[in-house]
Amino acid sequence: MSSLDDEAPHIAAIELSMAAGFQFLHLPDDTGQALVAIHAERRHPHVVETYTIQSMTEAVAARFRTEDYPHGDPLWQEHGTVEEVVTALLTLPPHGDPDAPTMTRRASSSLWPPGNA
């Protein structure tokens, strides 16, 4: 299997998130020459959904109440591959749905700030 085949499901998940309205910020290293991470976010009236990618196998996604973003605890979070976290985020029940997460939870200690991996 080629590298492009390995990347295909991750790229497809990113493309789905683009179609779903996520906006992107590319985070460069200190020199501005290399990309350290990609951060994506989508805002709704009551929640903000985000994901950050450091590599195809290192990504984290979260949903926050608007008033808790960006420094509060998330309502939901997931880490894993890009495909896993983006798919999980896109399939979350909409905020306000009876099955949607409503209680904040302490952020996982495995959350990493971009550039500090």
N, C-alpha and C positions, 0 to 999 in steps of 0.2 A: 504494500500500500504506500502510495507516495505521500509526501508531506502535505500536498494540496488536498488529498483525500482525507487526511487526518484533520485538517483545518475546516473542511467543508461544513460539518454540523455546527461548529462554533460560529462561523461566518453567517450561516443561515439564521441562527438564533439572533445575532446582532441585527441582521437585515429585518427580521420580524419585529424587533424592538423599534427600529427606525420607523417602520410602517405604523407602529402603534403610538408614535408621537414622542419617543425619547429624543432628547437633545444631548449632544456630546461635547465634552471638553477633553482635549489631549493634554496630558501633563508631562512636560519634558524634564529631563534631568537638569542639574545645576548649570550645565554648559549650554543647554538649549539644543544640543545636537542629537540626543537620543530620547526616545519616548519611554517614559517610566511606567505610565499607566494611562488608561482611558476611563473616564468617569462619564456615566450617562444618568440622566434624571428626567422624570416626567412628573409634572405637578397636576394635581386634581384639587378641587375646592377644599377638601379636608385632609388629604394625605399627599406625601411626596414619596415616589418610588425611585430608587437609585440602584445602580450597580457599578462596580469598579473592577477593571480587569488589569492584572499585572502580566498574565500570560494566559494561554489557552486553557491551562490546567489550574490557574489560581485566580478565582474571581469571587466576589461577595456581592450579594443583593440584599436590599432591605426596603421595608415600607415603614414610614414614620408618619405620625400625626403632623400636620403642617406646623403647629405651634412647637413641636419638639425638634424640628429639623433646623440645623444640622447637628446640634449638640446634645439632644436628648436620646433616650433609649428607643429602639425600634419596636414597632408592633410585631414585626416578623423579620427574620433574616435567614439567609442560606449561604453556605460557601461550598465551592466545588469547582467544576469546570465551567467555562463560559456557557456551554450548551445547557448544563444542569441548572445553573442559577438563573439564567435568563428565562428558560422555559418555566421554571417554578414561579418566577415573578409574574410572567405573563398569564399564568393559569390561576393565580390567586383570585378568589372571589372578590368582586368589586367592594370597595369600602361601603359599609351600610348593609351589605348582604348578611343574612343571619350566620353564614359560615365564614365570614371574613374575620381576621384577627382584630380584636378590640382592646386587648390589654397589652401595655408596654412590657417588654422584657429586657432585662439587663443585656447590654451588648456583649457578644462573645469576646473573650480575650484573644481569640484568633483573628479578630479584625485587625488589619494592618493599615497604617497610614501609607499612602503611596510614597515610594522612595525609601521606606524604612523596613523593607523585607529582609 
